[in-house]
Amino acid sequence: MSQRLAVLLAPVETVASPKAHRKIFATLAIALSLGCVAMLAPTFAVLGLAVLAALALFKSDLARLNVASLLGPLLAAAIVGAFVGLAGAIGVIFAWRLVADTRWSIGEAARLAHVAGHPAQTTWHALAHAWTTPLFGLSLVAYTAPHMVAGLPLDLPHVPLWVPAAAGSIAALAIFDWALRRCAEWRLGDLAPAPAAHMAAHHAIFLVAFGLGLDVSAGIVALAAWRLTHAMRQPSFTAVP
């Protein structure tokens, strides 16, 4: 059992394509499963996150806490909290983490494309679609705000219905265009499996976590679990990207 888990969590570029698909989608399945647990038993979900974080720290050769990257978000949260209260401060932290995890995921997709020998997929134009699902999720959370996250209030500036509707339409078109391009590469025998699977998991996790209007707390747990499970496969672990 431990050997199978080690294979699933091995780095993408060290395994064959079928195993890479298994590993990437196993990571997604773990994250979504923990998100489901968060809706039913939040205490066990927090325990699961703690276990994933501990495993990530134990498996990494280098653990680093980037304190400098915390200063800006914490200052912004403090300023917003001073004017609108705790709910607004939690909203700032939520938006910051959403953007930070999106940037990390895009960087990971670019790294996988570079390793696979597809430099055209590392440009900002080729990866712009990756921002559409997180921004759609953020707009939907803002539309349905306020929320409760682990007993703490979370609030974002309210947006009208047309904002998440427009963001969702743009996301659907962008994903459709991306999928068509990957299908064309598959027919030509030029598909890079690892970056394609990662981007599919990227869109899936943000859509399920925040784009379906489900429990925001469960979505945060699922996204954190997705990030931590990926950290278990990397030689270094940066707590705050």
N, C-alpha and C positions, 0 to 999 in steps of 0.2 A: 504493500500500500504506500509506504514512504517512498519507494523507488518510482512508482507511477506519479506521485505528486511532484517529485523532483524533476521528472521529465516534462510535466505540464508547465512547471514554473521555470524551466531553463530558458536562457536568452534565446530570442527568436532566431538570430543568425547562426546558432550552433546546432540547429535541428533541421530535418528535411521539411519540405513544404507541408505534407499531411500533418506532421506533428506540430508544425507552427500553427496551422489552423486549429488543431485541438487545444493548444495552449492558449491562444488568444481568446477563443470562444469559451474555454473553461474559466478564464479570468472574468469574462463578462457574466457567466453563469453564477460564479461565486458572489459577485457584486450584487446582481439582481436578487439572488436568494437571500442575502443579508438584508437587502431593502425590504423584501417581503416579511422577513422576521421582525423588522423594525415596526411594521404596521400591526403585528400581532403581539409581540412581546419586546418592547423597546429596551428593557434591561438586558435581555440576552443579545440584542443587536449591538449594544455598547460593549458588552463583553467580547463579542466577536471582533469588533474593531480593535479592541485592546490586544487580542490574540494576534491579529494580522500585523499590527504595529510592532509587537514584540518579535514576531518571526522576521519581519523586514529588517529590524535592527540586528538580529542575530545573524542573518544571512548576508548582510552587507559588509564589505571590507572597510568601508569608510562611511561613518555617520557624521553629518554636518548640519548644524543649525545656523541658517543665514539670518542673523538678528537684524541686520541692516534692512532687509526686505520687509520686516515687520513694522518698521517705524512709520512709514507713509500710511499704510492702512489703519494702524492704530490711532495715529493722529487724526486722520479723516473721521474715524469712528467716534473719537472723543469730541471733535468739533460738532459733528452732526448730533451726537447724543446730548450735548449741552443745549442745543436749540430745540430739538424735537423729542428727546427722551431716549430711553433704552431701546425701544423698538426700532428706531431709525438707525442707531449704532449697530445693532445686530444685522439690519438690512445692508449696511455698508460692508460689513465683514462677509456676509453671504455673497454679495456681488463681487467682492474682491476674490474670494475663493473660486467662484465660478469662472472668472476671467483667468485666474492663475492656472487652474486645471485645464482650461481650454488651450492656453498657450503651451503648457507642458505636452498635451496630447498632440498638438500640431507639430511641435518639435520632435516628438517620438515618431510621428508619421514621416516626417522629412528624413529622420535618421534611417528608418527602415527602407525608405525609397532609395537613399544613397547607397546603403549596403547592398540592395538588390540591383543596383546599376541602372536606376531610372532617375537621373538628375532632373528631368523635366517635371517630375512630380514633387520637387522640393521648392519650387518657386511660390511666391505669395499668391500669384494668380491661380495656380493649381490647387492651393490649399485654402483658398478663400471660402469655399463651401463649408469648411469645418466650423466656421463661426456662426452659421445660420441656425443650427439646432440649439446651441447654448443661448443665443440671443432670443430665440423663440421661447425657450423655457423661462428665461429671465422676464420677458414681457408678460408671459402668462402668470408667473408668480406675482408680478407687480399688479396685474389686473385683478387677481383674486385676493390680494393682501387686505387685511393683516393675517398673519399666521402665528402658530405657536410651535416652537422648535425646542424640544427638550425642556419644556416648561418656561422658556423664554420667549417674549414677543418678538416677532419679526415683521417689519413694515417697510414698504418701498413706496415711492411716489406713485399714486394711482394713475393708470393709463386707461384711455377709452378702449372699447372692444376692438375697434379697427386696428389698433397697434398689434396685438397678438395675432389677429387675423391676417394682417399684411405680412408680419414676420413668419407666420406659418406657411403662407403661400410662397414666399421667397425661399424658405427652407425646402419645401416640397420640390420646387423647380430646380434648385441647386443639387439636391440629392438625386433627382431624376437624371440630370445632366451628367453628374459624376458616375452614376450607375451605368449609363449608356456608354461612357468612355471606357469603363472597366470591362463591359461586355465586348466592346470592339477589340480591346486588347486580348481578351480571352479567345475570341474567334481567330485572331491572328497568331495565337500562341505566344504572346508577349506580356501576359499578365504577371505582375509581381504579387504573389499571394500574400506575403506578410503585410505590406502597407495597405493593401486593399482590405484585408481582414481587420486590421486595426481601425481603419476609418469606418468600416461598417459597424464595429463595436462602439466606436466613438459616437456616431449618430444614434445608435440604439440606446446607449446609456443615458444620454442627455434627453432623448425623447421620452423614455420610460420614466426617468427620475423627475423631470419637471415639465415635460411637454404634454402629458396626458391629464394634468389637473389632479393628480393623486396627492397623497400626504407629502408635504414638503420635507418633513423630518425624515421620512423613509427615503426620499430622493437624495437628501444630503448624506445619509448613511450609505446608500448604494454608491454614490460618487466617491466618497471617501474610501470605501472598500475596494473599488476599482483601482484607485490610485495606489493604495497600499499593496494590493496584490501584484501590481506591476512593479512596485519597488522591491518586492521579494525576488524578482528575476534580474535585478540590475546590480552591478558591482558596488555601487555607492548609493547611499540614501540621503537625500536632502530633505530635511523636514519641512522647510519653507522655501519653495522655489522662487 
